[in-house]
Amino acid sequence: MSNLLYTIAVILIIFWAIGFFAYSAGGLIHILLVIAVIAIILRLIQGRRL
């Protein structure tokens, strides 16, 4: 499950980078970035518990 979160976070960061340079999606791209950062933080927190 944690690998899935990490994969989703990486995909969202890639989409954010593409959207940031394309300026096509507006504020939605920044919401995706926030979701990706939260997923990475959750992975780091869960990794320390295990």
C-alpha positions in Angstrom: 0.0 0.0 0.0 2.8 2.4 0.8 4.4 1.7 -2.6 1.1 2.7 -4.2 1.1 6.1 -2.3 4.6 6.7 -3.4 3.8 6.0 -7.0 0.8 8.2 -7.0 2.8 11.0 -5.4 5.5 10.8 -8.1 2.9 10.7 -10.8 1.2 13.8 -9.4 4.5 15.7 -9.1 5.2 14.9 -12.8 1.8 16.1 -13.8 2.3 19.2 -11.7 5.6 19.9 -13.4 4.1 19.5 -16.8 1.1 21.7 -16.0 3.3 24.3 -14.3 5.2 24.8 -17.6 2.1 24.5 -19.8 -0.2 26.8 -17.8 -3.2 24.9 -19.0 -4.9 23.6 -15.9 -4.6 26.6 -13.6 -5.2 26.0 -9.9 -5.9 22.3 -10.3 -2.2 21.6 -10.8 -1.4 23.2 -7.5 -4.0 21.1 -5.7 -2.4 18.0 -7.3 1.0 19.2 -5.9 -0.4 19.5 -2.4 -1.9 16.0 -2.6 1.4 14.6 -3.8 3.3 16.3 -0.9 0.8 14.9 1.6 1.2 11.4 0.1 5.0 11.7 0.4 4.8 12.9 4.0 2.4 10.0 4.9 4.9 7.6 3.4 7.7 9.0 5.4 5.7 8.8 8.6 4.5 5.3 8.0 8.0 4.2 7.0 9.4 5.2 10.4 6.8 3.2 12.3 7.6 0.0 10.4 
